[in-house]
Amino acid sequence: MESRGDDIILLNAPEAWTLCHMKKTSWYKSLTLRAIPAPVRIKGTVRWRRQELLDWIEAGCPPQSKWRWFPKKSGK
């Protein structure tokens, strides 16, 4: 898969599981078990926030029941 770069905010499933170093089957099993962050649904599409996934990995990959994402505010 071709890299789209760090400027992409929302990732599709293949981009998300690649970022998380997971296989497709593991990704969907983890999604069913609520072991990964919940996706964002926009007009029938399913996407994951890139920064949320990175923060989730940094936090040790907790399950959805324990995961709360608070985006960092950009300093202006």
C-alpha positions as CSV (number, residue, x, y, z in Angstrom):
1,M,0.0,0.0,0.0
2,E,1.3,3.4,-0.9
3,S,1.8,5.8,2.0
4,R,-0.4,8.9,2.0
5,G,1.8,10.8,4.5
6,D,1.5,12.2,8.0
7,D,-0.9,15.0,6.9
8,I,-3.9,12.6,6.6
9,I,-6.3,13.0,9.5
10,L,-8.7,10.2,8.9
11,L,-7.6,6.7,7.9
12,N,-9.6,4.0,6.2
13,A,-9.3,0.4,7.6
14,P,-6.2,-0.7,5.6
15,E,-4.4,2.4,6.6
16,A,-5.4,2.1,10.2
17,W,-4.4,-1.5,10.6
18,T,-1.1,-0.8,8.9
19,L,-0.4,2.1,11.2
20,C,-1.1,-0.2,14.2
21,H,1.0,-3.0,12.7
22,M,-1.9,-5.4,12.7
23,K,-3.2,-7.9,10.1
24,K,-6.6,-7.4,8.5
25,T,-8.1,-10.4,10.4
26,S,-6.7,-9.2,13.8
27,W,-8.0,-5.7,13.1
28,Y,-11.6,-6.8,12.5
29,K,-11.5,-9.2,15.4
30,S,-10.2,-6.4,17.7
31,L,-13.0,-4.1,16.4
32,T,-15.6,-6.7,17.2
33,L,-14.2,-7.2,20.7
34,R,-14.0,-3.4,21.2
35,A,-10.3,-3.7,21.7
36,I,-9.4,-0.8,19.4
37,P,-10.7,2.8,19.3
38,A,-14.1,3.3,17.9
39,P,-14.2,4.5,14.3
40,V,-15.8,7.8,13.1
41,R,-18.7,7.2,10.7
42,I,-19.4,9.9,8.1
43,K,-22.1,9.4,5.5
44,G,-21.7,5.6,5.3
45,T,-17.9,5.6,5.5
46,V,-15.9,4.3,8.4
47,R,-12.6,6.1,9.3
48,W,-10.2,6.2,12.3
49,R,-8.5,9.4,13.6
50,R,-4.8,9.0,12.9
51,Q,-3.8,11.0,16.0
52,E,-6.1,9.0,18.2
53,L,-4.6,5.7,17.0
54,L,-1.1,7.1,17.7
55,D,-2.1,8.3,21.2
56,W,-3.9,4.9,21.9
57,I,-0.7,3.0,21.0
58,E,1.3,5.3,23.2
59,A,-1.1,4.6,26.1
60,G,-0.5,0.9,25.8
61,C,-3.5,-0.1,23.6
62,P,-6.3,-0.1,26.3
63,P,-9.7,-1.5,25.4
64,Q,-12.5,0.9,24.3
65,S,-14.1,0.6,27.8
66,K,-11.0,2.2,29.3
67,W,-10.0,4.4,26.5
68,R,-11.0,8.1,26.4
69,W,-9.2,10.3,23.9
70,F,-8.7,14.0,24.5
71,P,-7.1,15.7,21.5
72,K,-4.3,18.0,22.4
73,K,-5.1,21.6,21.7
74,S,-2.8,23.3,19.2
75,G,-1.1,26.4,20.7
76,K,-1.9,29.5,18.7
